[in-house]
Amino acid sequence: MVKEPVRILVVGGGYVGMYTALRLQRKLKPELKRGEAEIVVVTPDPYMTYQPFLPEAAAGSISPRHVVVPLRRVLDRCRIVIGEVTSIEHAERTASFTTLATADEGSGAVDIRYDELVLAPGSVSRTLPVPGLAEHGVGFKTVEEAIGLRNHVIEQMDIASSTRDPAIRDAALTFVFVGGGYAGVEALGELEDMARYASRYYHNVKAEDMKWILVEATGRILPEVGAEMGKYTVRELRRRNIDVRLETRLDSCEDRVAVLSDGARFPTRTVVWTAGVKPHPVLAATDLPLDGRGRLDCTAALTVDGVTHAWGAGDAASVPDVTADEPGKECAPNAQHAVRQARTLGDNIAASLREQPLKEYIHKYVGSVASLGLHKGVAHVYGRKLKGYPAWFMHRVYHLSRVPTVNRKSRVLAEWTLSGLFKREIVSLGSLEHPRAEFELAAGGRSPKESS
């Protein structure tokens, strides 16, 4: 039993942060009731985003509200703090963070002391110094980016439909995606499928008028599903007139022109950057040991190597894969491992507080599934390879089983059922990004679009 009060600080509210806190509030329920333990979760957003559903949210198959899980509802026995951790001094058991009220208060960063630290801030988009990328590129890692991209694609179709300038029309109907991993391929597949459907409602925009281009620096896409399924995906995308360019890089996107390393130039108003991720910057602002790629150096028991009272998992951690045949292999930084690591992590923290032995994280990778649009997909699960409708169906079943809470499962299933009975929604709500624009114009000001 816990003999004295302890504060467990969880940094991050993503897969690892939320599931670890959820596990802890179950495992430490008696201690929490007696006030012998406290769980504090510091996270920038009051929700956890189920990222595998972002492509379907962008395509309009799922409502954005059902892609996220409200932390305050799920973690009802935890203290939720909406803020950004800026630095950690583990030797002093102290973390500094800012909140939404910090700027108004003028107090600067706030310090919080802890007894146990769970560092799970996740990752951020890995960008390169490509000219014009910061000005014109858009990511695909948050629900805001997914919905913004959906609105943007439909808006470009509206622009192309209303202009008489062939150069503007061509740029509006050209969509460049950089990165051949899950995010890039699934986002491209779902949005192309959605735009193809939407084009039937435009009198002068046809599906064949649009150019969809996938740029990948290596010689294959979707490496997680294996070489055979990766090659099938390339064939499937090209069959849909999607220009897949392997061993090609984006050299520049200045002046709204995508310049590729193979010499091709595409005037475009849409550059989606999904070329990998990197560890969260807060890891570099700690006194904890990191590996060569800037991730926490962890053991198989999910403790930070050589440090007591510090734990890590998910994208932010380098965790050895004890099931691998070759020594030194690490667990892949994906949701499949993150969710399972969080359970082991919660169990081990509770065991540590009760002075019980820790368990190693053991999970053999079962495979991967990917959606390529409505009724299209690829899968490589338990050694079996699927494609087309069966893979797409498996993709939906698997992720429906993994999305947290019965509430979210029911809502997602209901939306899938309704979308199968009725036509797709093709409405762009781009004005949501600037809700005060209309009022500012009425008050004699300038709209955000005009000022930009």
C-alpha positions in Angstrom: 0.0 0.0 0.0 1.0 3.6 -0.5 2.3 4.9 2.8 2.5 8.6 2.1 0.9 10.9 -0.4 2.4 10.9 -3.9 1.8 13.1 -6.9 2.0 11.4 -10.3 2.6 14.0 -13.1 1.6 12.9 -16.6 3.0 15.1 -19.3 0.8 14.8 -22.4 -2.8 13.8 -23.1 -2.4 11.6 -26.1 -2.5 7.8 -26.4 0.1 7.1 -23.7 -0.9 10.0 -21.4 -4.6 9.3 -21.4 -4.4 5.5 -21.2 -1.8 5.6 -18.5 -3.8 8.0 -16.4 -6.9 5.9 -17.0 -5.1 2.8 -15.9 -3.7 4.5 -12.9 -7.0 5.9 -11.7 -8.3 2.3 -11.8 -5.3 0.7 -10.2 -4.9 3.3 -7.5 -8.6 3.8 -6.8 -8.4 3.1 -3.0 -5.4 5.4 -2.7 -7.1 8.2 -4.7 -10.2 8.0 -2.4 -8.1 8.2 0.7 -6.1 11.1 -0.6 -2.8 9.2 -0.6 -2.2 9.7 -4.3 -2.9 12.4 -6.9 -2.7 12.2 -10.7 -2.1 15.5 -12.5 -2.3 15.5 -16.3 -0.7 18.5 -18.1 -1.7 18.7 -21.8 -2.1 21.4 -24.4 -5.6 20.2 -25.4 -8.5 19.1 -23.3 -9.0 16.0 -25.5 -7.2 13.0 -26.9 -7.2 12.8 -30.7 -7.7 9.3 -32.2 -5.4 10.0 -35.2 -6.3 6.9 -37.3 -9.7 8.5 -37.8 -8.4 11.9 -39.1 -8.5 10.8 -42.8 -12.2 9.8 -42.5 -12.9 13.1 -40.6 -11.3 15.0 -43.5 -13.4 13.0 -46.0 -16.6 13.7 -44.0 -17.3 10.1 -42.9 -16.9 11.0 -39.2 -17.8 14.2 -37.3 -14.8 16.0 -35.9 -16.3 15.8 -32.4 -16.2 12.1 -32.5 -12.5 11.8 -33.4 -11.6 13.3 -30.1 -12.1 12.0 -26.5 -12.7 14.6 -23.7 -10.2 14.1 -21.0 -12.2 15.6 -18.2 -15.0 13.1 -18.8 -12.8 10.0 -19.1 -10.2 10.9 -16.4 -12.8 12.0 -13.8 -10.5 11.2 -10.8 -7.5 13.1 -12.3 -6.6 16.7 -12.2 -6.5 18.1 -15.8 -4.3 21.1 -16.4 -4.5 22.7 -19.9 -1.0 23.9 -20.5 2.4 23.4 -22.1 5.3 21.9 -20.1 8.4 24.0 -21.0 11.1 22.3 -18.9 11.7 19.6 -16.4 14.3 19.3 -13.7 13.9 15.7 -12.6 16.8 15.9 -10.1 14.6 18.4 -8.2 11.3 16.7 -9.1 10.0 19.9 -10.6 8.3 20.7 -13.9 7.6 24.2 -15.3 4.5 24.8 -17.5 2.5 27.6 -18.9 -1.3 27.8 -19.0 -4.0 29.7 -21.0 -4.0 32.3 -18.2 -0.2 32.7 -17.9 0.0 35.6 -20.3 -2.9 37.5 -18.7 -1.5 36.9 -15.3 2.0 38.0 -16.3 3.4 35.5 -13.9 5.5 33.5 -16.3 5.8 29.7 -16.1 4.3 27.9 -13.1 6.3 25.2 -11.2 4.8 22.0 -10.0 6.5 19.4 -7.9 6.0 15.6 -8.4 7.0 12.3 -7.0 6.6 10.2 -10.2 6.9 11.5 -13.7 5.3 10.0 -16.8 6.7 11.8 -19.8 4.5 11.2 -22.9 4.3 14.4 -24.9 4.3 12.5 -28.2 5.8 13.9 -31.3 5.5 16.9 -33.7 5.8 17.2 -37.5 9.3 16.8 -38.8 9.8 19.6 -41.2 12.8 20.4 -43.5 14.2 23.7 -44.6 12.2 23.6 -47.9 11.7 27.2 -49.3 8.1 28.2 -49.0 7.0 25.3 -46.8 6.4 27.4 -43.7 4.3 29.8 -45.7 2.2 27.5 -47.9 2.4 24.0 -46.4 -0.2 22.4 -44.1 0.2 19.4 -41.8 -2.1 16.5 -41.1 -1.6 15.6 -37.4 -4.5 17.3 -35.6 -8.2 17.3 -36.1 -8.1 21.1 -36.8 -5.7 20.4 -39.7 -7.8 17.6 -41.0 -11.0 19.6 -41.1 -9.2 22.7 -42.4 -7.8 20.6 -45.2 -11.3 19.3 -46.1 -12.6 22.8 -46.3 -9.6 23.9 -48.3 -10.0 21.2 -50.9 -13.7 22.0 -51.5 -12.9 25.7 -51.6 -10.3 25.1 -54.3 -13.0 23.3 -56.3 -15.2 26.3 -55.9 -12.4 28.6 -57.0 -11.7 26.4 -60.1 -15.5 26.4 -60.9 -15.8 30.2 -60.8 -12.6 31.4 -62.5 -11.9 31.9 -66.2 -8.2 32.0 -65.7 -6.7 28.6 -66.7 -3.6 29.2 -64.6 -5.6 29.8 -61.4 -7.9 26.9 -62.2 -4.9 24.5 -62.8 -3.3 25.6 -59.5 -6.5 25.2 -57.6 -7.1 21.7 -58.8 -3.5 20.5 -58.1 -3.0 18.8 -54.7 0.5 17.8 -53.6 1.1 15.4 -50.7 4.6 14.9 -49.4 5.2 11.7 -47.5 4.3 8.1 -48.2 3.5 6.9 -44.7 0.2 6.2 -43.1 -0.8 9.9 -42.8 0.1 10.9 -46.3 -1.4 7.9 -48.1 -4.6 7.7 -46.1 -5.2 11.4 -46.2 -4.6 11.5 -50.0 -6.8 8.4 -50.6 -9.7 9.7 -48.5 -9.6 13.3 -49.9 -9.3 12.2 -53.5 -12.2 9.9 -53.0 -14.3 12.7 -51.5 -13.3 15.2 -54.2 -14.1 12.7 -56.9 -17.6 12.3 -55.4 -18.0 16.1 -55.0 -17.1 16.8 -58.6 -20.4 15.4 -59.8 -22.2 18.4 -58.3 -20.0 20.9 -60.3 -21.1 21.7 -63.8 -17.5 22.5 -65.0 -15.2 20.5 -62.7 -14.6 16.9 -63.5 -12.7 14.3 -61.6 -10.1 14.0 -64.4 -9.5 17.8 -64.2 -7.8 17.3 -60.8 -4.2 16.4 -60.3 -3.3 14.4 -57.1 0.4 14.0 -56.6 2.1 11.8 -53.9 5.8 12.6 -53.3 8.0 10.0 -51.4 11.7 10.3 -50.9 12.3 6.5 -50.6 11.5 3.8 -53.1 8.4 2.5 -51.4 5.2 3.6 -49.5 3.5 2.2 -46.5 6.5 0.1 -45.4 4.4 -1.1 -42.4 2.2 -3.3 -44.6 5.1 -5.0 -46.3 6.7 -4.7 -49.8 4.0 -6.6 -51.6 1.1 -4.6 -50.2 3.1 -1.4 -50.7 3.5 -2.1 -54.4 -0.2 -2.9 -54.7 -1.0 0.4 -53.1 1.1 2.2 -55.7 -0.7 0.4 -58.5 -4.1 1.1 -56.9 -3.3 4.8 -56.6 -2.0 5.1 -60.1 -5.1 3.3 -61.4 -7.0 6.2 -59.9 -4.8 8.6 -61.9 -2.9 9.7 -58.8 0.7 10.6 -59.7 2.9 8.6 -57.3 6.6 9.7 -57.5 9.0 7.5 -55.6 12.6 8.5 -54.7 11.6 12.1 -55.2 11.8 15.1 -52.8 10.1 18.4 -52.6 12.8 21.0 -53.2 10.6 24.2 -53.0 7.1 25.4 -52.9 7.8 29.2 -53.1 5.3 31.3 -55.0 2.8 28.5 -54.9 4.8 26.3 -57.2 5.9 22.8 -56.1 9.3 22.1 -57.5 10.4 18.4 -57.2 13.8 16.9 -57.3 13.1 15.1 -60.6 12.7 18.5 -62.2 8.8 18.6 -62.3 7.1 21.8 -61.5 3.4 22.0 -60.4 1.6 25.3 -59.7 -0.5 24.5 -56.7 -2.4 26.1 -53.9 -2.2 22.9 -51.8 0.9 21.3 -50.3 0.3 18.8 -47.5 3.4 17.8 -45.5 3.3 14.4 -43.8 7.0 13.5 -44.1 7.5 12.0 -40.7 7.6 13.2 -37.1 10.2 14.0 -34.5 10.3 13.9 -30.7 8.5 16.8 -28.9 10.9 19.7 -28.1 10.2 19.5 -24.4 12.4 16.3 -24.2 15.4 18.4 -24.9 14.5 20.7 -22.0 14.9 18.0 -19.4 17.8 16.5 -17.5 16.8 12.9 -18.6 18.9 10.7 -20.8 18.0 10.7 -24.5 19.0 8.4 -27.4 20.6 9.6 -30.6 17.2 10.6 -32.1 16.2 12.7 -29.1 13.8 10.2 -27.5 13.8 9.1 -23.9 16.2 6.1 -23.4 13.9 3.6 -21.7 14.0 0.0 -20.5 11.6 -2.8 -21.3 9.8 -2.0 -18.0 9.2 1.5 -19.4 11.4 3.2 -16.8 13.8 5.9 -18.0 17.2 4.1 -18.1 19.4 4.8 -15.2 16.8 7.2 -13.5 14.4 6.5 -10.7 10.8 7.7 -10.6 10.7 8.6 -14.3 8.7 6.7 -17.0 8.2 7.0 -20.7 6.4 5.3 -23.6 5.0 6.0 -27.1 6.5 8.3 -29.7 8.6 10.1 -27.1 10.4 6.9 -25.9 12.9 4.4 -27.2 11.6 1.1 -25.9 13.4 -2.2 -26.7 11.4 -4.8 -28.4 12.0 -8.0 -26.4 10.0 -10.1 -28.9 12.4 -9.2 -31.8 14.7 -11.8 -33.2 17.6 -9.4 -33.6 19.1 -7.6 -30.6 18.8 -3.9 -30.3 15.5 -3.5 -32.1 13.0 -1.0 -30.8 9.2 -0.9 -30.7 7.7 1.1 -33.6 6.3 4.5 -32.6 2.7 3.7 -33.5 -0.7 3.6 -31.8 -0.6 -0.2 -31.5 2.4 -0.2 -29.2 1.4 3.1 -27.4 -1.9 1.9 -26.1 -0.5 -1.4 -24.9 2.6 0.3 -23.4 0.3 2.6 -21.4 -1.4 -0.4 -19.7 2.0 -1.9 -18.7 3.2 1.6 -17.6 0.2 2.2 -15.4 0.5 -1.3 -13.9 4.3 -0.8 -13.2 3.8 2.6 -11.6 1.2 1.2 -9.2 3.5 -1.8 -8.5 6.4 0.5 -7.8 4.4 2.6 -5.3 3.5 -0.7 -3.6 7.0 -2.0 -3.7 6.1 -4.8 -6.0 8.1 -6.2 -9.0 7.8 -4.6 -12.4 6.8 -6.3 -15.6 8.5 -5.9 -19.0 6.5 -4.7 -21.9 6.0 -7.6 -24.3 3.9 -7.4 -27.4 4.6 -9.0 -30.8 3.6 -6.7 -33.6 0.5 -8.1 -35.3 0.5 -6.1 -38.5 -1.0 -3.0 -40.0 -4.2 -1.8 -41.8 -4.6 1.2 -44.0 -7.6 2.8 -45.8 -7.3 4.1 -49.3 -10.7 5.7 -49.5 -14.3 4.4 -49.3 -14.3 0.5 -49.7 -10.6 0.5 -50.5 -7.7 -0.5 -48.4 -4.7 -2.7 -47.7 -3.8 -4.9 -44.7 -1.1 -7.2 -43.5 -2.3 -8.8 -40.2 -1.0 -12.0 -38.5 0.8 -12.9 -41.7 -2.3 -12.6 -43.9 -2.4 -10.0 -46.7 -5.7 -8.4 -47.7 -6.6 -5.7 -50.2 -9.7 -3.9 -51.5 -13.0 -4.2 -49.6 -11.9 -6.9 -47.1 -8.9 -4.8 -46.0 -11.1 -1.6 -45.7 -13.6 -3.5 -43.6 -10.9 -4.8 -41.4 -9.5 -1.3 -41.0 -12.9 -0.1 -39.8 -13.5 -3.0 -37.4 -10.1 -2.8 -35.9 -10.1 0.9 -35.2 -13.7 0.8 -34.0 -12.6 -1.7 -31.4 -9.7 0.5 -30.4 -11.3 4.0 -30.1 -11.8 4.8 -26.4 -15.2 4.7 -24.6 -18.5 3.1 -25.5 -19.8 6.6 -26.2 -17.4 7.2 -29.0 -17.7 3.7 -30.5 -21.5 4.1 -30.7 -21.3 7.5 -32.3 -18.8 6.5 -34.9 -20.7 3.3 -35.7 -23.9 5.4 -36.1 -22.2 7.8 -38.4 -20.8 5.0 -40.6 -24.3 3.5 -40.8 -25.9 6.8 -41.8 -23.2 7.6 -44.3 -24.0 4.2 -45.9 -27.7 5.1 -46.2 -27.4 8.7 -47.4 -25.2 10.7 -49.7 -22.0 12.3 -48.6 -21.8 15.9 -47.3 -19.8 18.1 -49.6 -20.2 21.4 -47.7 -17.2 23.6 -47.0 -17.3 25.4 -43.6 -14.1 27.4 -44.1 -15.6 30.4 -42.3 -15.3 28.4 -39.1 -11.6 29.2 -39.2 -12.4 33.0 -39.0 -15.7 33.2 -37.1 -15.3 36.9 -36.5 -14.7 37.9 -40.1 -18.3 38.8 -40.8 -18.6 41.0 -37.7 -15.3 42.7 -38.3 -16.5 43.6 -41.8 -19.8 44.9 -40.4 -17.8 47.0 -37.8 -15.7 48.6 -40.6 -12.6 46.4 -40.2 -10.9 44.1 -42.6 -11.5 40.4 -42.9 -8.7 38.0 -42.0 -8.4 36.9 -45.6 -8.0 40.5 -46.8 -5.4 41.3 -44.2 -3.5 38.2 -45.2 
